[in-house]
Amino acid sequence: MKNRICKILDIEKPIIQGPMLWVTSAEMVAAVSNAGGLGTLGFNGGYTTRVNTIEETAERMRVQFRKIRSLTDKPFAFNYGIMEGDGGLFSKACLDVAIEEGVKYVVAAGDAKEDQIRALKDAGLTVIFRPLNPSIEAARIGERAGADIIVATGFDEGGSAPENTLGTMSIVPVMADAVDIPVMAAGGIVDSRGVKASFALGAEGVFVGTAFITSEESPAAQITKEYIVNHESTDTITLKTPVGHERALPTEYIKEQIGNEELGNIPSRMENVTRAYLDGFMTGELEKGAISVNAAISIIKEIKSCKKIIDDLFSGIEF
Ligand SMILES: Cc1cc2nc3c(=O)[nH]c(=O)nc-3n(C[C@H](O)[C@H](O)[C@H](O)COP(=O)(O)O)c2cc1C
């Protein structure tokens, strides 16, 4: 059984593990790829300390790429941020390392910038484009720029959620209708019902983040995994940020953010979110940290291996 996504990505099951700052380590990426999906290395994946320069972050990716290769001979991807200015320099440094290391698949997330997507294609990469603000127009720009796959992400997602608040049910079908290339669904997919619904909505695969945070191979602190398993979707708090929204569990840090009217925003994403995720996810200092999750965490009730998560997601699913 190989649908278009499986053929493009050379994988067995049409699932991509989405990149997640700090959390998506070499071990998780390799476990997902070994289980038949496509693992994606995220920035600072697996590390628990901060670095000060762009070059150091990029070199960390090199170390992790080599580690992934020592753990699997299957395909895997890396995260590219479509950004301008200093952010652009950061993205370029990571891209250069990925190309030097021969990585073939990229998850490019950001605004629909045709030139940047085309440059990734010109570099010989297979491009999975995930607009942070999903829309019909963003899907069409991605297709025109040569992307191989588009990801339609609903507001239900964990991490940085869209500025517009369109849920997965609403955004997936319109983006799937808008382009000829395959579309994957993201946002709140944590069990086989979510996968089935994604296919019914016109997606040809699923793009999953939060469900892997609590995997056995995830480097997240044990206390964080248990905190997620023990909370319900209704416990989450959604904040406005300068680039969209953030849904997080009710740690002290997050509660303080709501109290601050001016912030009502999480300020300066790159600085603060990076720090708050480090404490929330990796060092397990929950009170200082942010634990961003999707709207479906009520369904996550146990810590499982990546293989079991993927097998359960695709249980009874035909594609
Ligand atoms: C904690 C967390 C961190 C994330 N960090 C990133 C990131 O650094 N880059 C990125 O492109 N997407 C990031 N995402 C988004 C995921 O790649 C993925 O699109 C999203 O988690 C899918 O929705 P789901 O969480 O409902 O499965 C993050 C998501 C979470 C939950």
The ligand as a Gaussian input file, in Angstrom:
#p B3LYP/6-31G(d) Opt

LIG

0 1
 C        5.809000      21.937000      21.696000
 C        5.727000      22.176000      20.227000
 C        6.783000      22.802000      19.586000
 C        6.732000      23.028000      18.204000
 N        7.815000      23.597000      17.593000
 C        7.823000      23.735000      16.238000
 C        8.983000      24.220000      15.572000
 O       10.014000      24.510000      16.189000
 N        8.929000      24.332000      14.215000
 C        7.815000      23.990000      13.489000
 O        7.850000      24.099000      12.259000
 N        6.705000      23.527000      14.095000
 C        6.686000      23.373000      15.445000
 N        5.580000      22.838000      16.069000
 C        4.416000      22.406000      15.254000
 C        4.516000      20.916000      14.916000
 O        5.545000      20.671000      13.990000
 C        3.196000      20.395000      14.299000
 O        2.877000      21.158000      13.178000
 C        2.019000      20.437000      15.260000
 O        2.421000      19.987000      16.516000
 C        0.878000      19.578000      14.723000
 O       -0.234000      19.651000      15.523000
 P       -0.532000      18.668000      16.795000
 O        0.352000      19.166000      17.896000
 O       -1.950000      18.878000      17.060000
 O       -0.201000      17.262000      16.398000
 C        5.607000      22.622000      17.466000
 C        4.544000      21.984000      18.134000
 C        4.596000      21.756000      19.494000
 C        3.463000      21.045000      20.174000

